[in-house]
Amino acid sequence: EDLLDNGTKNRAVSSTNMNGASSRSHSIFSIKVHQKDDDDPTKSVFAKLSLVDLAGSERQKGTGATGQTLKEGANINKSLSALGNVINALVESANGK
Protein backbone atom coordinates (compact mmCIF):
# COMPACT_ATOMS: atom_id res chain seq x y z
CA GLU A 1 0.00 0.00 0.00
CA ASP A 2 2.87 2.40 0.74
CA LEU A 3 4.15 2.14 -2.84
CA LEU A 4 0.75 3.06 -4.27
CA ASP A 5 0.40 5.97 -1.83
CA ASN A 6 3.86 7.20 -2.79
CA GLY A 7 3.00 6.98 -6.48
CA THR A 8 -0.25 8.85 -5.96
CA LYS A 9 1.56 11.63 -4.07
CA ASN A 10 4.07 11.99 -6.93
CA ARG A 11 1.35 12.07 -9.61
CA ALA A 12 0.96 15.50 -11.19
CA VAL A 13 -2.55 16.82 -11.91
CA SER A 14 -3.87 20.18 -13.00
CA SER A 15 -7.30 21.62 -13.70
CA THR A 16 -8.28 22.52 -17.28
CA ASN A 17 -11.58 23.44 -18.93
CA MET A 18 -11.82 19.87 -20.23
CA ASN A 19 -10.90 18.01 -17.04
CA GLY A 20 -10.88 19.19 -13.43
CA ALA A 21 -8.16 16.70 -12.47
CA SER A 22 -6.18 16.30 -15.67
CA SER A 23 -3.24 13.93 -15.31
CA ARG A 24 0.00 15.69 -16.19
CA SER A 25 2.20 12.62 -15.90
CA HIS A 26 2.54 9.08 -17.14
CA SER A 27 2.85 6.21 -14.68
CA ILE A 28 3.75 2.53 -14.87
CA PHE A 29 2.88 -0.02 -12.22
CA SER A 30 4.66 -3.36 -12.67
CA ILE A 31 3.87 -6.60 -10.87
CA LYS A 32 6.32 -9.49 -11.01
CA VAL A 33 5.07 -12.97 -10.18
CA HIS A 34 7.17 -16.05 -9.47
CA GLN A 35 5.21 -19.30 -9.21
CA LYS A 36 7.04 -22.33 -7.82
CA ASP A 37 5.94 -25.95 -8.14
CA ASP A 38 5.95 -27.54 -4.67
CA ASP A 39 6.20 -31.03 -6.13
CA ASP A 40 9.03 -30.27 -8.56
CA PRO A 41 11.44 -27.50 -7.48
CA THR A 42 12.96 -27.40 -11.00
CA LYS A 43 9.69 -26.04 -12.37
CA SER A 44 9.05 -22.31 -12.09
CA VAL A 45 6.98 -19.78 -13.96
CA PHE A 46 7.83 -16.10 -14.09
CA ALA A 47 5.48 -13.38 -15.29
CA LYS A 48 5.45 -9.60 -15.38
CA LEU A 49 2.31 -7.49 -15.65
CA SER A 50 2.67 -3.80 -16.44
CA LEU A 51 -0.22 -1.40 -15.99
CA VAL A 52 0.30 1.88 -17.81
CA ASP A 53 -1.57 5.13 -17.23
CA LEU A 54 -0.79 7.69 -19.90
CA ALA A 55 -1.61 11.35 -19.50
CA GLY A 56 -4.28 12.22 -22.03
CA SER A 57 -3.76 14.08 -25.26
CA GLU A 58 -5.28 17.56 -25.22
CA ARG A 59 -6.27 20.13 -27.79
CA GLN A 60 -4.80 23.44 -26.73
CA LYS A 61 -7.88 25.53 -27.58
CA GLY A 62 -10.32 23.42 -25.59
CA THR A 63 -8.35 23.30 -22.35
CA GLY A 64 -8.03 27.01 -21.63
CA ALA A 65 -4.61 26.15 -20.21
CA THR A 66 -1.97 28.83 -19.78
CA GLY A 67 1.57 29.03 -18.40
CA GLN A 68 3.02 25.86 -16.91
CA THR A 69 -0.15 23.83 -17.56
CA LEU A 70 0.01 24.78 -21.25
CA LYS A 71 3.68 23.72 -21.43
CA GLU A 72 2.85 20.43 -19.72
CA GLY A 73 0.09 19.79 -22.27
CA ALA A 74 2.51 20.39 -25.14
CA ASN A 75 5.04 18.01 -23.57
CA ILE A 76 2.36 15.38 -22.97
CA ASN A 77 1.30 15.56 -26.62
CA LYS A 78 4.93 15.36 -27.75
CA SER A 79 5.62 12.30 -25.59
CA LEU A 80 2.45 10.54 -26.79
CA SER A 81 3.47 11.23 -30.38
CA ALA A 82 6.93 9.75 -29.71
CA LEU A 83 5.33 6.68 -28.12
CA GLY A 84 3.13 6.28 -31.21
CA ASN A 85 6.24 6.41 -33.41
CA VAL A 86 7.91 3.70 -31.32
CA ILE A 87 4.84 1.46 -31.47
CA ASN A 88 4.57 1.91 -35.24
CA ALA A 89 8.26 1.08 -35.67
CA LEU A 90 7.86 -2.08 -33.57
CA VAL A 91 4.83 -3.18 -35.60
CA GLU A 92 6.66 -2.57 -38.88
CA SER A 93 9.68 -4.48 -37.60
CA ALA A 94 7.50 -7.39 -36.50
CA ASN A 95 5.87 -7.42 -39.95
CA GLY A 96 9.27 -7.50 -41.68
CA LYS A 97 9.05 -3.97 -43.15
N, C-alpha and C positions, 0 to 999 in steps of 0.2 A: 504494500500500500504506500509506503514511503516514496518509492520510485515514481509512482503515478502522481502523487501529490507534488513532488519536486518538478516533474515534467509540466504539470498544470501551472505551477507558479512561474515557470520559465516561458510559458506560451505567451506570445504577444497578440493582443487584440486591440482593435480600434473601432470606433463608431463611424459609420458612413451613412449616407442617405439610403443605401440599398440594404444595409445590414447593421443592426445595432451592436453586434459583437463580432465584427469581421475578423477572422483569423489572419494575422499578419506573418505567420510563420508556418513552415512545414514541420511535421514531426513523424518519427518512425518508432514504432514499438515492436521489438523483436522478442520472440519466445523461442527458446531452444529446449527441445525435449530429447531425453535419452531414455529409451526403453530397454531394460535388460530382461533376458529370459532366465527365470529362476532355475529351470530344469537344465539348461545348457548355457553356461557362462560365456561360451564362445559366440553366442548369438546376441547381437545388439542392433537396435534401430535408432538412428539419429534423424531428427527433423528440425527444421527452423521455419517458424511462421512469422512473417513480417506484416504488420498492420501500418499502413501509410495514410496520413492525413495531410493532404496538400491544401495550402491556402488557395482560395478561389480566385479565378481570373476575374478582373473587373474592368468595366468600361469607364474611362475617366470621367466622361460627362455625367453619367448617372449617379456617381458616388458623391459628388459635391466635396470630394476630398481636397485638402490644401496642405501645403507645407510638408512635414515629415510623413503624414499619412499618404499624401500623393506620391512621394518618392518611394514609399514602401510598396504601393500598388504597382508602380512601374517596375520595380525590382521583382515583385511576385510574377508579373506577366512575363518578364524576361526569363526568369528561372523556369516557368512552366513551358515556355517556348523551347528552351534548351533541352528540357526533359523530353518533349515531343520529338525533337531532332534525334536524341539518343535512342528512343524507342523505335523510330522509323529506321535508323541505321541498323539496329539489332534485327528487326524484321527482315530487312533487305538482305542482311548477312545470312540469316537463317534460310532464306529462300534462294540463296546462291547468286544474288545480284551484286 
